[in-house]
């Protein structure tokens, strides 16, 4: 496996979401409100909405605006009920990501 550069650091500000493609794989890069860089599959596991188009950062979570499923930095899924209860939902696959020399790099399992 090798790290692959997929964007520049300036392409993604805090609170930003960026969809990228690596071969047949659709990835979403997002930066939490505190500036932490994250990468996950681009398709919401609920109804397959593309998080590059309908994803928004809320604090330290990525939210699918189609049905308001939320994903934390580990990929755990949840939805907030109207009464504030957090219900567990399907997780999303996350990918190792890092910043180096002004670029964003990703490590995809199975890539050589």
C-alpha positions, 0 to 999 in steps of 0.5 A, a space after each residue: 500500500 502507498 499513500 496517494 496524493 489526492 488534493 491540496 490542503 488549501 482545497 479543504 477549509 475547516 467545515 469543508 467537504 470535498 468529493 474525490 474519485 480514486 479509480 472506481 472508488 468514491 471518497 469524501 474528504 472532510 475537515 471537522 470544525 476543529 480542523 481535523 482531516 477525515 476521509 470516508 466512502 462517499 456514499 451514505 449507507 442509508 440510501 446511497 446519497 453522495 456525501 460530496 453533494 449532500 454532506 455537511 460538517 456539524 462540529 466533529 461529525 459529517 451529516 448526510 442532509 438527505 435524511 440526517 444520518 451522522 458519522 463521526 471520525 471513526 465512521 460510527 453512524 447515528 441519527 438524532 431523534 427529535 427528543 435529542 436521543 441518539 439512535 445508532 445507524 449503519 457505519 461508514 467505511 473510513 480511510 487513513 488520511 494525512 497532510 504532507 508538504 501542503 497536500 492531502 494523501 490517502 491510504 486505500 486498503 488493497 491498493 498496491 
